[in-house]
Amino acid sequence: MRKFRIGEFTILPFDTKHGVSGSLGFFIQHKNNNILFFTDTLYLPYKFKDITNILGEINYSESILNEKLELGHITQLQANRTVSTHMSLETFLDFCRANDLSHCNNIVLLHLSSSNSNAEQFKKIVCEATGKNVLVADKNMIISLDSMPF
């Protein structure tokens, strides 16, 4: 993938690991703001410089998924599909540790599973691990760039 420009924005698309071709994430640069956006990926094998905001998928927790599986609330097939196509909380935390987040202002958690996640717990864990402002997006959330503190 090649980066391209739209007005004052430089956009670098990158492949994500979702099990289908054409699934992309984006690193969007505009002046002093560098926004990393990704969903529908198992993991991100990339490192990004000077990230100021992250909007990314944290779909499930390994412990919640394993508990649901043990209780018979989901099948092994459902669990396998989730872990082979979506990012876990644990994998996202590994990604955060592997990247320099010293310039990061906000992390917005996207695409949480309705049954294999806990929004408040995820928000708390990511905030404690990164020291960053963390928001959890839901289907009713509209993010205005004017309201973001960057």
Order of alpha helices (4+ residues) and beta strands (2+ residues): beta-beta-beta-beta-beta-alpha-alpha-alpha-beta-alpha-beta
